[in-house]
Amino acid sequence: MSLCVFIAGKSAACLAGLLFSLSWTHSVEKTGWVEHWQVQNEQLVLRETFVKGSGAGIDPAPNAVLDNGWYRWAPESLVTVPAISLANSELTPDNWTLCALDAITQRAGECIDFATFENRGVESFTIKPDSK
């Protein structure tokens, strides 16, 4: 199984695996945000969220733990989606980054930096599982 970035309905890049991180910098607070997702039954399941600090539009969950300046929490109820739609916004200081995660260590392996799509005039992306 793999997780792919689609642009205008066509696969632009894929990563092999079942665990992934999606990271970006919050457009208002300019703080780091990372989400860990798992591919399960051709759906995306949110496993954990990490946010560097808090502020406008950033409200750590009630069960969040502060660890080395990062709030970390797992959803209290299951969050499952078939795909994630992302805007290519000029308001965020960094591009989206999608990385495969090692199942045991949770460390990032191969990554896709969405900056590689800048020359294509892309307005939005869709991330979804691809069973090919």
C-alpha positions as CSV (number, residue, x, y, z in Angstrom):
1,M,0.0,0.0,0.0
2,S,1.2,3.5,-0.6
3,L,0.0,7.1,0.0
4,C,0.0,9.4,-3.0
5,V,-0.2,13.1,-3.7
6,F,-2.7,13.8,-6.4
7,I,-2.8,17.0,-8.5
8,A,-5.9,17.6,-10.6
9,G,-6.9,13.9,-10.1
10,K,-3.5,12.5,-11.3
11,S,-0.9,10.9,-9.1
12,A,2.1,13.2,-8.8
13,A,4.2,11.3,-6.2
14,C,3.8,8.3,-3.8
15,L,5.4,6.9,-0.7
16,A,5.3,3.2,0.2
17,G,4.1,2.2,3.7
18,L,1.3,2.3,6.1
19,L,2.4,5.1,8.5
20,F,3.0,8.7,7.5
21,S,3.6,12.2,8.9
22,L,2.2,15.3,7.4
23,S,3.9,18.5,8.6
24,W,3.7,22.2,7.9
25,T,4.1,25.6,9.6
26,H,0.9,27.3,10.9
27,S,0.1,30.4,8.8
28,V,-0.7,32.7,11.7
29,E,1.4,31.6,14.6
30,K,4.3,30.4,12.4
31,T,4.7,27.3,14.6
32,G,5.3,23.7,13.6
33,W,2.4,21.2,13.2
34,V,2.8,17.5,12.6
35,E,0.1,14.8,12.2
36,H,0.8,11.1,12.1
37,W,-1.6,9.1,9.9
38,Q,-2.1,5.4,9.2
39,V,-3.4,3.8,6.1
40,Q,-6.1,1.3,7.1
41,N,-8.7,-0.3,4.9
42,E,-7.9,2.2,2.2
43,Q,-8.8,5.1,4.6
44,L,-6.6,7.5,6.5
45,V,-6.7,7.3,10.3
46,L,-5.3,10.1,12.4
47,R,-3.1,8.6,15.1
48,E,-1.4,11.6,16.8
49,T,-0.9,15.3,16.5
50,F,2.1,17.4,17.6
51,V,2.0,21.2,17.8
52,K,4.9,23.5,18.8
53,G,3.2,25.8,21.2
54,S,-0.3,27.2,21.1
55,G,-2.1,30.4,19.9
56,A,-4.6,31.6,17.4
57,G,-6.2,28.6,15.7
58,I,-4.1,26.2,17.8
59,D,-5.9,24.7,20.7
60,P,-4.2,21.6,22.0
61,A,-6.7,18.9,23.0
62,P,-7.6,18.5,26.7
63,N,-5.6,15.3,26.8
64,A,-2.5,16.9,25.3
65,V,0.9,16.5,27.0
66,L,3.6,19.1,26.7
67,D,6.9,17.4,25.7
68,N,10.0,19.5,24.8
69,G,7.9,22.4,23.8
70,W,5.5,20.3,21.6
71,Y,2.0,19.6,22.6
72,R,1.3,15.9,21.7
73,W,-2.1,14.2,21.7
74,A,-4.1,11.3,20.2
75,P,-7.7,11.9,19.1
76,E,-10.2,10.9,21.8
77,S,-12.4,9.4,19.2
78,L,-11.5,7.8,15.9
79,V,-10.8,10.2,13.0
80,T,-11.0,8.4,9.6
81,V,-11.1,10.1,6.2
82,P,-10.8,8.8,2.6
83,A,-8.5,11.6,1.6
84,I,-7.0,14.9,2.8
85,S,-7.3,18.0,0.7
86,L,-4.7,20.7,1.0
87,A,-4.4,24.2,-0.4
88,N,-1.3,25.5,-1.9
89,S,-1.3,28.7,0.2
90,E,1.2,31.5,0.0
91,L,0.3,32.4,3.6
92,T,2.2,29.5,5.1
93,P,5.9,30.1,5.4
94,D,6.9,26.5,4.6
95,N,5.5,23.9,2.2
96,W,3.7,20.8,3.2
97,T,5.9,17.8,3.8
98,L,4.7,14.2,3.7
99,C,7.0,11.5,5.1
100,A,6.8,7.7,5.5
101,L,7.3,6.7,9.1
102,D,9.1,3.6,10.5
103,A,6.5,1.5,12.3
104,I,8.7,0.8,15.3
105,T,10.7,4.0,15.8
106,Q,8.2,6.5,14.3
107,R,11.2,8.2,12.5
108,A,10.7,9.7,9.1
109,G,12.1,7.9,6.1
110,E,11.5,9.0,2.5
111,C,9.7,12.3,2.2
112,I,7.9,14.4,-0.4
113,D,8.4,18.2,-0.1
114,F,5.5,19.9,-1.8
115,A,8.0,22.6,-3.0
116,T,8.7,20.2,-5.8
117,F,5.3,21.1,-7.3
118,E,5.8,24.9,-7.2
119,N,6.5,25.2,-10.9
120,R,3.2,23.5,-11.9
121,G,0.9,26.3,-10.8
122,V,-0.9,24.0,-8.4
123,E,-3.7,25.4,-6.3
124,S,-4.5,22.3,-4.3
125,F,-3.4,18.8,-3.5
126,T,-5.2,15.6,-2.4
127,I,-3.5,12.9,-0.3
128,K,-5.0,9.5,-0.5
129,P,-4.1,5.8,-0.3
130,D,-3.3,4.1,-3.6
131,S,-3.4,0.3,-3.6
132,K,-1.4,0.0,-6.9
